[in-house]
Protein backbone atom coordinates (compact mmCIF):
# COMPACT_ATOMS: atom_id res chain seq x y z
CA UNK A 1 0.00 0.00 0.00
CA UNK A 2 2.86 2.38 0.82
CA UNK A 3 4.47 1.74 -2.56
CA UNK A 4 1.18 2.29 -4.36
CA UNK A 5 0.64 5.55 -2.46
CA UNK A 6 4.09 6.70 -3.58
CA UNK A 7 3.16 5.92 -7.19
CA UNK A 8 -0.15 7.78 -6.87
CA UNK A 9 1.68 10.86 -5.55
CA UNK A 10 4.16 10.68 -8.43
CA UNK A 11 1.35 10.35 -10.95
CA UNK A 12 -0.22 13.64 -9.85
CA UNK A 13 2.42 15.46 -11.88
CA UNK A 14 2.20 13.25 -14.96
CA UNK A 15 -0.52 12.64 -17.50
CA UNK A 16 -0.95 8.88 -17.52
CA UNK A 17 -4.61 8.15 -16.76
CA UNK A 18 -4.36 4.47 -17.77
CA UNK A 19 -1.55 3.85 -15.30
CA UNK A 20 -3.44 5.83 -12.67
CA UNK A 21 -6.52 3.64 -13.16
CA UNK A 22 -4.39 0.48 -12.88
CA UNK A 23 -2.85 1.66 -9.61
CA UNK A 24 -6.26 2.62 -8.18
CA UNK A 25 -7.58 -0.82 -9.08
CA UNK A 26 -4.58 -2.58 -7.52
CA UNK A 27 -4.83 -0.56 -4.31
CA UNK A 28 -8.57 -1.22 -4.11
CA UNK A 29 -7.92 -4.96 -4.46
CA UNK A 30 -5.45 -4.93 -1.58
CA UNK A 31 -7.75 -2.87 0.63
CA UNK A 32 -10.49 -5.43 0.07
CA UNK A 33 -8.13 -8.24 1.10
CA UNK A 34 -7.50 -6.56 4.46
CA UNK A 35 -11.17 -5.78 5.03
CA UNK A 36 -11.24 -2.04 4.30
CA UNK A 37 -14.23 -2.38 1.98
CA UNK A 38 -15.47 1.23 2.02
CA UNK A 39 -12.07 2.50 0.89
CA UNK A 40 -11.81 -0.32 -1.63
CA UNK A 41 -15.15 0.64 -3.17
CA UNK A 42 -14.16 4.31 -3.35
CA UNK A 43 -10.98 3.49 -5.27
CA UNK A 44 -12.77 0.96 -7.49
CA UNK A 45 -15.30 3.60 -8.48
CA UNK A 46 -12.50 6.07 -9.25
CA UNK A 47 -10.74 3.45 -11.38
CA UNK A 48 -14.01 2.62 -13.12
CA UNK A 49 -14.51 6.27 -14.09
CA UNK A 50 -10.94 6.49 -15.38
CA UNK A 51 -11.33 3.40 -17.54
CA UNK A 52 -14.68 4.58 -18.88
CA UNK A 53 -13.24 7.99 -19.75
CA UNK A 54 -10.52 6.15 -21.69
CA UNK A 55 -13.09 3.83 -23.33
CA UNK A 56 -11.03 0.97 -21.89
CA UNK A 57 -13.59 -1.83 -21.84
CA UNK A 58 -11.25 -4.48 -20.46
CA UNK A 59 -10.27 -2.15 -17.64
CA UNK A 60 -13.94 -1.63 -16.87
CA UNK A 61 -14.43 -5.42 -16.90
CA UNK A 62 -11.79 -6.03 -14.25
CA UNK A 63 -13.15 -3.23 -12.03
CA UNK A 64 -16.60 -4.81 -12.28
CA UNK A 65 -15.04 -7.99 -10.87
CA UNK A 66 -13.51 -6.02 -7.99
CA UNK A 67 -16.85 -4.35 -7.28
CA UNK A 68 -18.49 -7.80 -7.31
CA UNK A 69 -15.96 -9.11 -4.80
CA UNK A 70 -16.66 -6.16 -2.54
CA UNK A 71 -20.40 -6.83 -2.82
CA UNK A 72 -19.86 -10.53 -2.07
CA UNK A 73 -17.81 -9.58 0.98
CA UNK A 74 -20.86 -7.68 2.23
CA UNK A 75 -23.28 -10.50 1.26
CA UNK A 76 -24.84 -8.21 -1.35
CA UNK A 77 -25.30 -10.99 -3.88
CA UNK A 78 -27.68 -9.15 -6.21
CA UNK A 79 -25.15 -6.41 -6.88
CA UNK A 80 -22.31 -8.93 -7.09
CA UNK A 81 -24.25 -10.83 -9.75
CA UNK A 82 -24.95 -7.61 -11.64
CA UNK A 83 -21.29 -6.56 -11.71
CA UNK A 84 -20.09 -10.01 -12.78
CA UNK A 85 -22.61 -10.19 -15.62
CA UNK A 86 -21.46 -6.76 -16.78
CA UNK A 87 -17.89 -8.05 -16.88
CA UNK A 88 -18.95 -11.18 -18.77
CA UNK A 89 -20.79 -9.08 -21.37
CA UNK A 90 -17.66 -7.00 -21.95
CA UNK A 91 -15.50 -10.10 -22.33
CA UNK A 92 -18.02 -11.58 -24.76
CA UNK A 93 -18.00 -8.37 -26.78
CA UNK A 94 -14.19 -8.50 -26.87
CA UNK A 95 -14.31 -12.17 -27.93
CA UNK A 96 -12.13 -13.10 -24.96
CA UNK A 97 -13.25 -16.59 -23.90
CA UNK A 98 -10.64 -16.90 -21.15
CA UNK A 99 -12.05 -13.76 -19.53
CA UNK A 100 -15.60 -15.06 -19.90
CA UNK A 101 -14.70 -18.38 -18.31
CA UNK A 102 -12.75 -16.82 -15.45
CA UNK A 103 -15.61 -14.47 -14.63
CA UNK A 104 -18.16 -17.28 -14.89
CA UNK A 105 -16.12 -18.99 -12.19
CA UNK A 106 -16.86 -16.09 -9.82
CA UNK A 107 -20.47 -15.77 -10.95
CA UNK A 108 -21.21 -19.44 -10.32
CA UNK A 109 -19.84 -19.16 -6.79
CA UNK A 110 -22.01 -16.09 -6.14
CA UNK A 111 -25.13 -17.80 -7.46
CA UNK A 112 -24.48 -20.89 -5.34
CA UNK A 113 -24.00 -18.84 -2.18
CA UNK A 114 -27.28 -17.07 -2.87
CA UNK A 115 -29.09 -20.36 -3.51
CA UNK A 116 -29.63 -19.94 -7.27
CA UNK A 117 -28.50 -23.41 -8.21
CA UNK A 118 -30.39 -23.78 -11.50
CA UNK A 119 -28.78 -20.68 -12.98
CA UNK A 120 -25.43 -21.69 -11.51
CA UNK A 121 -25.75 -25.03 -13.32
CA UNK A 122 -26.40 -23.33 -16.67
CA UNK A 123 -23.31 -21.17 -16.29
CA UNK A 124 -21.25 -24.17 -15.14
CA UNK A 125 -22.06 -25.95 -18.40
CA UNK A 126 -20.93 -22.89 -20.36
CA UNK A 127 -17.73 -22.62 -18.31
CA UNK A 128 -16.99 -26.30 -18.94
CA UNK A 129 -17.50 -25.87 -22.68
CA UNK A 130 -15.20 -22.85 -22.80
CA UNK A 131 -12.53 -24.80 -20.89
CA UNK A 132 -12.70 -27.59 -23.47
CA UNK A 133 -12.73 -25.17 -26.40
CA UNK A 134 -9.57 -23.37 -25.25
CA UNK A 135 -7.99 -26.51 -23.76
CA UNK A 136 -7.63 -25.04 -20.27
CA UNK A 137 -7.36 -27.89 -17.79
CA UNK A 138 -7.54 -25.79 -14.60
CA UNK A 139 -10.79 -24.18 -15.74
CA UNK A 140 -12.24 -27.57 -16.65
CA UNK A 141 -11.45 -28.94 -13.21
CA UNK A 142 -13.01 -25.89 -11.55
CA UNK A 143 -16.16 -26.47 -13.60
CA UNK A 144 -16.21 -30.14 -12.63
CA UNK A 145 -15.93 -29.14 -8.96
CA UNK A 146 -18.93 -26.87 -9.37
CA UNK A 147 -20.80 -29.74 -11.04
CA UNK A 148 -20.25 -31.88 -7.95
CA UNK A 149 -21.14 -29.11 -5.49
CA UNK A 150 -24.29 -27.98 -7.31
CA UNK A 151 -25.48 -31.58 -7.63
CA UNK A 152 -24.90 -32.08 -3.90
CA UNK A 153 -26.85 -28.92 -3.08
CA UNK A 154 -29.75 -30.13 -5.23
CA UNK A 155 -29.48 -33.64 -3.71
CA UNK A 156 -29.00 -35.12 -7.18
CA UNK A 157 -26.79 -37.92 -5.92
CA UNK A 158 -26.36 -39.83 -9.18
CA UNK A 159 -25.22 -36.67 -10.95
CA UNK A 160 -22.88 -35.83 -8.09
CA UNK A 161 -21.35 -39.32 -8.13
CA UNK A 162 -20.88 -39.13 -11.91
CA UNK A 163 -19.16 -35.77 -11.51
CA UNK A 164 -16.93 -37.20 -8.78
CA UNK A 165 -15.96 -40.10 -11.05
CA UNK A 166 -15.16 -37.70 -13.89
CA UNK A 167 -13.04 -35.58 -11.55
CA UNK A 168 -11.02 -38.65 -10.56
CA UNK A 169 -10.68 -39.79 -14.17
CA UNK A 170 -9.41 -36.40 -15.35
CA UNK A 171 -7.02 -36.09 -12.40
CA UNK A 172 -5.62 -39.55 -13.09
CA UNK A 173 -5.23 -38.95 -16.83
CA UNK A 174 -3.38 -35.67 -16.25
CA UNK A 175 -1.43 -36.96 -13.23
CA UNK A 176 -2.93 -34.04 -11.30
CA UNK A 177 -1.77 -34.88 -7.77
CA UNK A 178 -3.76 -32.11 -6.12
CA UNK A 179 -6.88 -33.19 -7.95
CA UNK A 180 -6.44 -36.76 -6.75
CA UNK A 181 -6.40 -35.49 -3.18
CA UNK A 182 -9.29 -33.06 -3.65
CA UNK A 183 -11.29 -35.99 -5.00
CA UNK A 184 -11.11 -37.46 -1.50
CA UNK A 185 -12.39 -34.22 0.05
CA UNK A 186 -15.33 -34.10 -2.36
CA UNK A 187 -15.98 -37.79 -1.84
CA UNK A 188 -16.13 -37.29 1.94
CA UNK A 189 -18.66 -34.48 1.56
CA UNK A 190 -20.80 -36.64 -0.67
CA UNK A 191 -20.57 -39.71 1.58
CA UNK A 192 -21.75 -37.72 4.59
CA UNK A 193 -24.54 -36.10 2.59
CA UNK A 194 -25.81 -39.56 1.66
CA UNK A 195 -25.31 -40.92 5.20
CA UNK A 196 -22.70 -43.52 4.24
CA UNK A 197 -20.62 -43.81 7.43
CA UNK A 198 -18.25 -46.59 6.34
CA UNK A 199 -17.34 -44.81 3.13
CA UNK A 200 -16.99 -41.50 5.00
CA UNK A 201 -14.65 -43.02 7.60
CA UNK A 202 -12.45 -44.43 4.82
CA UNK A 203 -12.08 -40.96 3.30
CA UNK A 204 -11.41 -39.42 6.72
CA UNK A 205 -8.61 -41.91 7.36
CA UNK A 206 -7.01 -41.15 3.98
CA UNK A 207 -7.26 -37.38 4.47
CA UNK A 208 -5.85 -37.58 7.99
CA UNK A 209 -2.92 -39.60 6.68
CA UNK A 210 -2.27 -36.91 4.07
CA UNK A 211 -2.34 -34.17 6.71
CA UNK A 212 0.02 -36.08 8.99
CA UNK A 213 2.51 -36.76 6.20
CA UNK A 214 2.34 -33.40 4.39
CA UNK A 215 1.94 -31.08 7.37
CA UNK A 216 -0.97 -29.39 5.61
CA UNK A 217 -2.52 -28.52 8.95
CA UNK A 218 -4.88 -25.88 7.57
CA UNK A 219 -7.09 -28.78 6.47
CA UNK A 220 -7.40 -30.15 10.01
CA UNK A 221 -10.33 -27.93 11.12
CA UNK A 222 -12.31 -28.91 8.02
CA UNK A 223 -11.61 -32.59 8.67
CA UNK A 224 -12.51 -32.23 12.35
CA UNK A 225 -15.85 -30.75 11.35
CA UNK A 226 -16.51 -33.64 9.00
CA UNK A 227 -15.50 -36.11 11.71
CA UNK A 228 -18.06 -34.45 13.98
CA UNK A 229 -20.69 -34.89 11.26
CA UNK A 230 -19.80 -38.57 11.11
CA UNK A 231 -20.07 -38.96 14.89
CA UNK A 232 -23.47 -37.31 14.75
CA UNK A 233 -24.51 -39.67 11.97
CA UNK A 234 -23.33 -42.62 14.03
CA UNK A 235 -25.00 -41.18 17.16
CA UNK A 236 -21.70 -41.13 18.99
CA UNK A 237 -20.24 -38.63 21.43
CA UNK A 238 -17.64 -36.43 19.77
N, C-alpha and C positions, 0 to 999 in steps of 0.2 A: 504493500500500500504506500509506503514511504517513497519507493522508487517511482511508482505511478504518479504520485503527487508532484514529485520533482519534474517529471515529464510534462504534466499538465501546466505547471508554472512556466516551463520553457516554451511551451506551445502558445502561450498568450501573445508572444512577440513574433510569431510566425504564422503564415497563412497555410495551414495544412489541415483543412476540416476533416478529411478522411482519417488521417492519423488521430486527430482529436476524438473522433467518434469511436475508433478502435480502442483507445485508451479508456474512454468513459465506459465502454462495454466491459472491458477487462476488469476495471475497478469495481463496477457493479456486480460482476460475477463473484469476485472475492468477498465483497461485503455480504452477499447472500450466504456464502459458505460459513461465515462467522456469525450469522444471525442478525445482521443489521439490515433488515428488509426494507425499512422506510427509505434509508439512504440508497440502497440498491435500486429501488424503484425510481427514485429521483434521477439517478445517473442513467438508468436504462431509458427513461423518457427523453433525457437530453440527447443520448446517443441516437435514439429513434428519430428525433427531429433532424439531427445532423445527416443521417443516412437518407432520410426522405428529401431533404433539401438538395442532396447530391444525386437524387434519383438512383441511389444504390440499393437495388432490390434485395440482393443477397445480404447486405448489411442489415436491412430491415428484417429479413427472415431470421437472422441469428438473434436480434434483439427481441423479436417475438418469442423465441424460445426462452430467453432469460426472463421475460415478463411472465411466461407460463410457469417457470420454476418458482418465481416469487409467489405467484397465485397458489400454486400447489403447496408451498410452504405454509401458507395461511389457510389451507383447506378450502380455497375458493376455486372449486373445480370447474364451474361454468366458465369463468374467465380464463382459466388455464386451457380449457378445451378450445375456446375461441382463439386465443393467441397461437396455439399449436396448429390449428386449421389454417390460420392466416399464413403461417410459415410454410405449411405444406403446399398451399396454393401458389405461393411465390416459387417454390422449388419445382413445382409442376410446370409453371410458366417458363422457367429457365431450362426445362428439360434436364433436370439434375436428379436422376433417380437415387443416387446415394443420399442426397439431402432429404428426399421424400422418405426413404426408408428409415433414416436415422430419426427423423421427426415423428414418424409413425410409431417408432419405439417408445417415445415419450408420451404420445397421445394414447396409446393402448394402456400404458400404466395408469394414466389419469382416469381413463374411462373405467378401468377395473376398480380403482380405489373408490370411485363414485357409484359403483354398482351397475354400470351400463355394459353388461357382458355381451349382449348381442351385437352392439356396435363395435365393441372391442374385438370380437371374433371376426367381423367383416374386415377390419383394418389389419388384423393379424394375417389373414389370408393374402391381402395385398402385399404386406411386408415380406411374407415368405416368397411370393412370386418375384418381387424385386430382387431379393437375395439370390434367387436362382438365376434370374436374368443377367445379373452383373457378376455372378460367381463370387459372392461374398459370404464365406463360411460363417464368420462371426455373427452376421446379421441373420443368417438362416437358423443358427442355433438359438439366438434370442427369440426368434419367431416360434420355434418349436417349444421353447420354455413357456411362452405365453399360451400356446395351444394346450399344454398340460395344465397350466394354472387356471385358465378360463374353463376348461372342461371340469376340473375339480370344483370350481365355484358353482357351476351349473349342475353338479352331481351327475355328470355324464361319464360314468366310470369306464365304459368300454372305449370311448373316445380318448379319455385320459390315459388309459393303459396303452392304447395304440400309439399315442404321442410319446409316452415313456419309452416304448420299444424302439420307435424311430430315433429318439434322442440317443439311446444306447448304440444303435446301429451306426448312426452317423459319427458318433464319438469314436467307435471302434475302427471304422473305415479310415478316419483321418488321424488315428492315433492321438486323439485329443484327450490328454491325461486329465485335465481339469473337468472336461465334460463327463468322463467316466466316473469321477468322484461326485459331480453334481447330480448325476443320475441316481446315486444312492440317496441323496438328500430329497430329491423329488419323489423317489420311490417310497421313502419313509412317510412323507406327507400323505401320499396316496393310500398307503397301507393303513394309517391311522384313520383317515377319512372313512375308509370302508370297514373299519373295526376288524382288522386282521392282525391280532396280537403277535402271533408267531413270526409272521413275515416282518412286522415292525421291529421286533426284538432283533432279528437277524441284521436288519439295516443299522440299527442302533449300535450293535456290536462292531460292525464294519467301520462305521463313522468314528466311534470312539477309538478304535485301533489307529485310524488315520490321524486323529488329533494327537494321540500319544506319541506316534512316531514322527509326525511332521512339526509338532509344536504350534500348530495353528489353533491357538487357544481361543481366538475370537469366536470360533464356532461352538465352544462349550456351552454358553448360555442357551443357544438355540437348541442344542441337543438335550440339555437338561429339561427344557420346556417340553420337548417331544417325549422325553422319558416320563415326565409327569403325566402327560396325556395317556401314555400307555398304562401307567399305574392306575389311573382313573378308569380306563377301559377294563382293566383286570380287577377293579374294585380292591386295590391294594393301598396300603398306607405308603405315601411317598417318604 
